[in-house]
Amino acid sequence: MEIWRISLLSLLLATTAIAVKGDDVLDIDIDKDETAGVLVRDDSGQGNNEMSWQTAEEIVDAIREFGNVTRQPVAIYRDDLPSDYVAYWLVEFNASQYIAISSGSKTGDYLVSSQGPLPSPITELDSTAQTYGKECAKYLMMTPGGEMMCRDKTGKIVATTAEELLLPGNKSDDDPNFKNAHEYIDMHTTELEMQWRARADEINRKSIWTENKVELSTETNEVTSFTEDYVMPGGLIRVPVDRHTVSVKVKYQPEDETQTAEEVAQIQKAMCQMISSCDVDDDCSVDLSQKKSVLYLSYIELEISKEIAAAFKGRPSVQFKLQVEQSSGAVIVRHYSLDTTKHRQKRFKEYKSYGSWTYASIPDEGYFPYYWQHKIKKGCPVGCGPVAWAMVFGYYDRRSHYKTSTYGSGSQDLYRCGSSGTTGSKSCVAPKYSGDTRVKKYIEKIAKTLGTWCIFSNGATPAYKMDNIKGFFRARQKSGSPTVKQTNNVWRLFSRDSIARTTRSWVRSGRPVVVGTTEGGFFKWHYPVATKVRNRSRKYRRCVKIIWKICGKWHSKRQYQMFTHQGWSGTKTKWRSMSLHYAAIATY
């Protein structure tokens, strides 16, 4: 961890808040009896364990990619939000992956906050608390980078995933490690709030939640603004349902007011026949008995026939909406525009507005090592900058030894057999984990090269010193043209999209990227290493309806995430957003 410092149409389309209730209208209640309930509320679910519609959609969509839910979703809160507002849900899939999903726009965070392999941060927090003889009663998201903490029933911090805040010690309430964690949070409250505000500004700028809202049906609005999601023949939509769901109906939406009631009825019937689980004779109601259930959640799958294009020949698109009626009388509405000119092959089905993740990785990512900071003088950590470069060089060394025919032998001098890993024979292979003295000495050697120093009990390496590793790398990389490249972000206190783009480009070209993130206070930097990136997109347009419907152009919204090796104890890795201040590679 490092410490630093006008047209009518455009006017109408800007009116996005009218008659739109956003993320706090449909909630799935996670009860103690392991059943789920869907409720429509206007209070953002405060004071109860309820799950928003978008969160439920994200979960049922993730089931397709990661397998079934294998543990009851866990509520996660935030100190900067109302104390009874569930900000995230942590969900475990197929006993292998966890995903932290935002509950709504009030969080000012991405829909998928973080993701990684099990054990989850919840398990880690519980385990840490138990070492102190404590018990987690409430879990909280501490930073936009995904670091978490938990408090006991008295409100005291008893565990954090940021290891430097709470280390094993005496198991008493006056333990200095507990005091350190409390003091850290108190000292950095303002900085943490600044960091969350910066994330919210980023989310607003990218319209992450503005274009992903659900509508509360009403008969009294003169103007309705809504988002239409793009779907294609052969597509499949998953709709969360539960014991409070009275009905789900598919409704054709006329383009204008010129169509007669008879024409609308004919089109409605034809469309209903082309969507699975719909009853033509019952106002195109969805057969709820066809629902599929997983642990704590149920959903209906609506498959759009690939033959629908022939049924609507001459119509380039057909608009419809889903109406989910609840026992309270409220109705949730989702709008769709079906492109009848396109055909989706079965293996490319889209299950919701967002498509599947597309991945890119450095080659043979399995060779990438897991190193972490250890204590040096006066108990100060060696620094995350040196650890990051050590992992990069360890990766190059390991793949050069294990797949010489592919990568050559030129990287085998990056880690040697001498006591510090920098001298002696090149026959030694960089280890997978930082468990022996040689790896620690190797990291310390890199720290000395960088000019890392101890300040406020942290190993600090400013970004301009990270380039000092160039000579170390050139002296040991025996093939190619070894050099170090880094971004030049003058305003390094603020993340920039250009750095994220550069990082994605470097990973796609096969190079691990040392990235600069904020973990904790606004001026606390950390250098993890990104080895994989992924993205997904959704196609949508904004529409308004006064007398007739007017829609804007189609837009594509793309989300990006990176997979980072954190450089902290154990094998801490996770998928996270790409809010970056710095990026660098060693290349040859």
LINFENHU-V630360 format. One record per residue. N is the residue number from 1. OMEGA is omega in degrees with one decimal (* if undefined). D_LAST is the distance of its C-alpha to the last C-alpha in whole Angstrom. Layout:
BEGIN
N_OMEGA_D_LAST, N_OMEGA_D_LAST
END
This chain:
BEGIN
1_-178.1_28, 2_-177.4_27, 3_178.1_30, 4_168.4_30, 5_*_32, 6_179.6_52, 7_176.9_53, 8_-178.5_55, 9_-179.2_53, 10_178.7_50, 11_-179.2_52, 12_-179.0_53, 13_177.7_50, 14_-176.5_49, 15_-170.2_52, 16_-174.9_50, 17_-173.8_52, 18_175.8_55, 19_178.3_56, 20_-177.0_53, 21_175.0_53, 22_-170.3_49, 23_-172.4_48, 24_-177.2_51, 25_-179.4_54, 26_-174.3_53, 27_175.0_52, 28_-174.7_52, 29_177.2_54, 30_-174.1_52, 31_178.8_56, 32_-179.3_56, 33_174.8_58, 34_171.9_55, 35_-178.1_56, 36_179.0_54, 37_179.5_56, 38_-178.2_55, 39_174.1_57, 40_-175.9_57, 41_177.2_57, 42_-173.3_57, 43_177.7_56, 44_176.4_52, 45_179.8_53, 46_176.7_54, 47_177.5_56, 48_178.3_55, 49_-178.7_52, 50_-174.6_52, 51_-177.7_49, 52_179.4_48, 53_-178.9_48, 54_178.5_45, 55_179.1_44, 56_177.0_46, 57_-179.1_44, 58_-179.4_41, 59_-177.3_42, 60_175.8_44, 61_-179.5_41, 62_178.8_38, 63_-179.8_41, 64_-174.1_40, 65_-171.2_36, 66_179.9_36, 67_-173.4_40, 68_174.7_43, 69_-174.9_43, 70_177.5_44, 71_177.9_45, 72_178.2_47, 73_-176.6_45, 74_179.6_45, 75_178.7_46, 76_-175.5_44, 77_174.4_45, 78_-179.9_44, 79_-176.7_45, 80_177.3_45, 81_177.5_47, 82_-171.7_51, 83_-179.1_51, 84_-179.9_52, 85_176.7_50, 86_-174.6_47, 87_-177.3_44, 88_170.1_42, 89_175.5_43, 90_-174.0_40, 91_177.4_41, 92_-176.7_40, 93_169.9_39, 94_-179.8_40, 95_-178.5_39, 96_-175.1_36, 97_169.1_34, 98_174.3_36, 99_173.5_36, 100_-172.7_37, 101_179.2_39, 102_-179.5_40, 103_179.8_44, 104_-175.1_44, 105_-179.2_44, 106_178.9_45, 107_-175.2_42, 108_-176.4_40, 109_177.7_37, 110_179.2_35, 111_172.1_37, 112_-176.0_35, 113_178.8_34, 114_-179.6_32, 115_178.7_31, 116_178.3_30, 117_174.9_31, 118_8.3_34, 119_-177.4_36, 120_174.9_36, 121_178.2_37, 122_178.0_40, 123_179.0_40, 124_179.4_38, 125_178.9_41, 126_-178.9_44, 127_179.4_42, 128_-179.9_42, 129_-178.6_45, 130_178.3_47, 131_177.1_45, 132_-175.0_47, 133_-178.6_50, 134_179.1_50, 135_178.1_50, 136_177.0_48, 137_-178.5_50, 138_-178.5_48, 139_-177.7_44, 140_171.1_43, 141_-173.2_39, 142_-176.0_38, 143_174.8_35, 144_177.4_34, 145_175.6_31, 146_176.7_33, 147_-174.3_34, 148_173.9_38, 149_174.2_41, 150_178.0_44, 151_175.0_47, 152_-175.6_51, 153_178.7_54, 154_-179.6_55, 155_-179.9_52, 156_175.3_50, 157_-179.8_46, 158_177.1_46, 159_172.3_42, 160_174.4_39, 161_174.3_35, 162_-165.6_34, 163_-176.6_34, 164_-179.1_34, 165_-174.0_38, 166_-176.4_40, 167_-178.2_39, 168_179.9_42, 169_177.2_45, 170_-177.4_48, 171_-179.7_50, 172_-176.5_52, 173_-180.0_52, 174_177.1_52, 175_-179.2_49, 176_178.8_47, 177_174.5_44, 178_179.6_46, 179_179.8_47, 180_-179.6_43, 181_178.6_42, 182_-179.1_45, 183_179.6_45, 184_-179.3_41, 185_179.7_42, 186_-177.6_45, 187_-172.1_43, 188_-179.8_41, 189_-179.3_43, 190_-179.5_43, 191_177.6_39, 192_177.8_39, 193_176.6_41, 194_-179.8_39, 195_177.3_36, 196_177.3_38, 197_177.6_39, 198_177.0_36, 199_179.4_35, 200_177.2_38, 201_178.2_38, 202_-179.8_35, 203_179.1_36, 204_-179.8_39, 205_-179.1_37, 206_177.7_35, 207_-176.7_39, 208_-178.0_38, 209_-179.1_41, 210_-176.7_43, 211_-179.1_43, 212_-176.1_43, 213_170.7_47, 214_-173.9_50, 215_172.9_53, 216_-175.4_56, 217_179.0_59, 218_-178.2_62, 219_-170.3_65, 220_-175.6_65, 221_176.2_62, 222_178.3_63, 223_177.1_59, 224_177.1_57, 225_-177.0_53, 226_177.7_51, 227_172.2_47, 228_176.1_47, 229_-175.8_45, 230_175.1_44, 231_-177.1_44, 232_174.5_45, 233_-176.0_47, 234_179.8_46, 235_-178.2_45, 236_-178.4_46, 237_176.4_46, 238_-176.3_47, 239_177.2_50, 240_176.7_50, 241_175.4_54, 242_-174.0_56, 243_179.7_60, 244_-179.3_60, 245_179.8_59, 246_-178.8_62, 247_170.5_61, 248_-177.4_58, 249_175.2_59, 250_-175.7_57, 251_173.7_59, 252_-179.8_58, 253_179.7_58, 254_178.2_60, 255_-178.7_58, 256_-175.4_61, 257_-176.2_64, 258_-179.1_66, 259_178.9_66, 260_178.8_69, 261_179.2_69, 262_178.8_70, 263_179.3_67, 264_-179.7_65, 265_179.4_66, 266_180.0_65, 267_178.6_62, 268_-179.2_62, 269_-179.9_63, 270_-179.7_61, 271_-178.9_58, 272_179.8_59, 273_-176.8_59, 274_179.9_56, 275_-175.5_54, 276_176.0_55, 277_179.6_57, 278_-179.3_59, 279_-178.1_63, 280_-175.8_64, 281_-178.6_68, 282_175.0_67, 283_179.2_65, 284_176.0_62, 285_179.3_61, 286_179.1_59, 287_-176.2_60, 288_177.8_59, 289_179.6_60, 290_-176.9_57, 291_175.8_55, 292_-176.3_52, 293_170.1_52, 294_-178.2_49, 295_175.3_49, 296_-177.2_51, 297_172.8_50, 298_-179.6_51, 299_175.9_51, 300_175.3_52, 301_176.3_50, 302_-179.8_51, 303_179.5_49, 304_-176.6_50, 305_176.1_51, 306_179.9_49, 307_-176.2_53, 308_179.2_53, 309_179.0_52, 310_-179.6_55, 311_-179.2_57, 312_179.4_56, 313_-178.0_56, 314_176.5_56, 315_-179.3_55, 316_-179.9_51, 317_177.4_51, 318_-179.1_53, 319_175.4_53, 320_177.6_54, 321_172.7_54, 322_176.9_54, 323_179.7_57, 324_-177.5_57, 325_-179.3_60, 326_-179.1_61, 327_177.5_64, 328_-178.1_64, 329_178.7_64, 330_-178.3_61, 331_175.8_59, 332_-175.4_55, 333_171.6_54, 334_-178.2_51, 335_-179.7_51, 336_172.1_49, 337_-177.3_49, 338_178.9_49, 339_-176.5_47, 340_179.2_49, 341_-177.1_47, 342_176.5_44, 343_179.5_44, 344_176.4_42, 345_-172.1_41, 346_-176.3_42, 347_-179.6_39, 348_-179.2_37, 349_173.5_40, 350_-175.2_40, 351_178.1_42, 352_-175.9_42, 353_175.8_41, 354_176.2_37, 355_178.9_36, 356_175.8_33, 357_172.1_30, 358_-169.8_27, 359_169.5_24, 360_-174.7_20, 361_169.5_18, 362_-178.7_15, 363_178.4_15, 364_-177.5_17, 365_179.3_18, 366_177.0_20, 367_-176.5_18, 368_-174.7_17, 369_176.0_19, 370_175.9_22, 371_-179.7_23, 372_-176.6_25, 373_172.0_27, 374_-177.2_29, 375_175.7_32, 376_-175.5_32, 377_175.5_34, 378_176.9_37, 379_-178.7_36, 380_175.6_33, 381_-177.0_30, 382_178.8_27, 383_-177.4_25, 384_176.9_23, 385_176.2_20, 386_179.4_19, 387_-179.4_20, 388_179.8_18, 389_178.0_15, 390_178.2_16, 391_179.2_16, 392_-179.3_13, 393_176.4_12, 394_177.7_15, 395_179.4_14, 396_-179.6_10, 397_-176.6_13, 398_-178.8_16, 399_177.9_14, 400_177.9_13, 401_-172.3_17, 402_179.5_18, 403_-177.4_17, 404_-179.0_16, 405_-179.8_17, 406_-171.3_15, 407_-177.5_11, 408_-177.2_12, 409_-173.8_13, 410_-178.6_10, 411_-174.9_10, 412_176.1_13, 413_-178.0_14, 414_176.4_13, 415_-174.2_16, 416_-171.8_19, 417_179.6_23, 418_-173.5_24, 419_179.7_26, 420_-179.5_23, 421_-176.7_21, 422_179.4_19, 423_176.9_21, 424_-176.4_23, 425_177.5_22, 426_-175.5_18, 427_179.8_21, 428_180.0_21, 429_176.3_19, 430_-177.4_19, 431_-179.9_22, 432_-176.3_22, 433_-179.2_24, 434_-177.6_25, 435_-176.0_28, 436_-176.2_28, 437_-176.7_28, 438_178.6_25, 439_179.0_23, 440_178.4_25, 441_178.3_25, 442_178.9_21, 443_178.8_21, 444_177.1_24, 445_177.8_21, 446_178.2_19, 447_178.3_22, 448_178.3_23, 449_-178.7_20, 450_-174.1_20, 451_178.0_23, 452_178.1_25, 453_-178.3_28, 454_177.5_31, 455_-177.9_33, 456_176.3_36, 457_176.6_35, 458_173.8_31, 459_-172.1_28, 460_174.0_27, 461_177.7_24, 462_-174.4_24, 463_-177.2_21, 464_177.5_21, 465_-179.2_20, 466_179.4_17, 467_179.7_15, 468_-178.9_16, 469_-174.6_14, 470_-179.2_11, 471_177.4_13, 472_-177.7_13, 473_-178.3_10, 474_-178.1_9, 475_-173.1_12, 476_176.9_11, 477_-169.2_8, 478_178.3_9, 479_178.9_7, 480_178.5_5, 481_-174.2_5, 482_176.8_4, 483_176.6_6, 484_177.3_9, 485_177.6_11, 486_178.3_14, 487_-179.1_17, 488_-179.9_20, 489_-177.6_23, 490_-178.7_26, 491_-170.9_28, 492_177.1_27, 493_-175.7_30, 494_178.7_30, 495_-178.4_27, 496_179.9_26, 497_-178.3_26, 498_178.5_23, 499_177.2_21, 500_178.7_22, 501_178.8_21, 502_178.9_17, 503_179.0_17, 504_179.8_18, 505_-179.5_16, 506_179.0_13, 507_179.6_14, 508_178.4_16, 509_173.2_12, 510_-176.3_11, 511_172.9_10, 512_-173.1_12, 513_171.3_14, 514_-175.1_16, 515_177.6_19, 516_179.9_22, 517_172.6_25, 518_-179.2_29, 519_-178.4_30, 520_-178.9_34, 521_-176.5_35, 522_-177.4_34, 523_177.2_32, 524_-179.4_31, 525_173.3_27, 526_178.7_25, 527_168.0_21, 528_178.6_21, 529_178.1_18, 530_179.9_18, 531_177.9_17, 532_173.5_19, 533_176.7_21, 534_177.4_25, 535_173.6_27, 536_-175.7_31, 537_172.8_33, 538_179.5_37, 539_-175.2_39, 540_170.4_42, 541_179.3_45, 542_-179.4_47, 543_170.6_51, 544_179.2_54, 545_173.1_58, 546_171.2_61, 547_174.9_63, 548_-176.5_60, 549_174.9_57, 550_-178.4_54, 551_176.1_50, 552_-179.6_47, 553_174.4_44, 554_177.4_42, 555_173.1_39, 556_177.4_36, 557_-177.3_35, 558_175.7_31, 559_179.8_30, 560_172.6_27, 561_177.4_26, 562_177.7_23, 563_-173.1_23, 564_166.6_22, 565_-167.6_22, 566_-178.2_24, 567_177.1_23, 568_-171.9_27, 569_178.7_30, 570_-176.6_29, 571_-175.2_27, 572_176.2_28, 573_177.4_26, 574_168.9_27, 575_-176.9_27, 576_179.9_28, 577_-176.4_28, 578_173.6_25, 579_-168.0_27, 580_177.7_24, 581_-171.1_24, 582_174.2_20, 583_-179.5_17, 584_176.2_13, 585_166.9_10, 586_-173.9_7, 587_179.8_4, 588_*_0
END
